[in-house]
Amino acid sequence: MFTAMINVIIQSVQQSQTGEATGMNTLFRTVGGTVGPIITGVYLAQYVSPLIIQTSRGPVMGPLLPNATAFDYIFLNRLRHCRHSNARHAPDQRSGESRTARGVEGR
């Protein structure tokens, strides 16, 4: 994956800018690889629920485990943002034309 991306970057810029372009690609990959797991760890530690274990003496609270909210924030938060930002360009249900085509964007 990374090799294909480097090839696309090199072909997309002038020869004099290939060093800068590949350097920026490496920088963003490194920053994303550092910050992403930290944010994921914060969500996994913040949104927890106890595991209830049924015993012969009754229910016992077990370890705290990440709940569905943590995984919702990790995996689906971006998808929700994209869905809301694309709603401006959805077709108008009454006329069938998009709101941007009628000049309503920005309202």
N, C-alpha and C positions, 0 to 999 in steps of 0.2 A: 504494500500500500504506500509506504513512504517513498520507495523508489519511483513509483509511477507519479506521485505528487511532485517530486523533485524534477522529473522530466517535463511535466506540464509547466512548472514554474520557469524552468530554463528556456523553454520554447516560447513563453509568453512575454519575456523581457528582452531588451537589447543585450548584446553580448557584453557590453561594458557594465551592465547592472546585474549580471548573474551572481556575483559574490554577495551583493547586498540582498538580493531576493532570496537566495538559499539561506543566508544568515538569518533573515527575518523569519523564514519558515522554521528554522531550528529553534529560534528564540520562542516563538509562539507555541511550538510543540512542547518545549521544555516547561514553559510557564503553565500551560494547560495540564501537563502531566504532574505538575507539583500542586497546583491549586485544586484541581478536580478531586483527587482523593481526600484532601483536607475537608472540602465542603461536604463530600459524601460522608465522611466520618462524623462530622458535626450533626448531620441529619440522623444518622444511625444511632448516635448517642443521645440525641435530644428526644426523639419520638420512640419511646419504649413502652412495652406492656408486660406485666408479669405473666409467667407461665404458671397456670394453676394445675397442680398435680393432685389427682384424686387418690387418696390412701384409705386404708380401712378405718382410720381415725377421723377422716373428713378431708376436705380440700386443704392443700398446703401450697403456699406461694413459693414458686420456684424462681429461677433466674429471670432477670429482665431481658427481653428480646426486642429487637426493632419491630415496630408494627407497620401496618399497611400505609400509614401516613408518611412514614420515612421514605418508603419506596415510591410513593406517589410524588413526593417532592423531588426525589432523585431522578426519576425516569420520565414523569409526565408533566412536570411544571413547564418545561419549554414547549411541549406540544400544546398546552392550553394557551400559552402566550401567542403562538403562531396562529391558532384557530381564531383568537379574538382580533389579531391584526389583519387577517384575511377577510374578516366579516365586512370591512368597508368596501371590498371589491366584489361582494356577492351580488348576484342578479336580484333586481327588485322583483318581488313575487307578483306584483300587480301587472307590470308592463313587460317584464322579461329582460329589460335592459339594465346594465349595471349602473349603480349610483354614480360612479365616476364618469360614466359616459354622459350622464345628465348634468354633470357639473356640481354635484352635491358633496364632493369630497371636502373634508375640512370642517363640516358642520357637525 
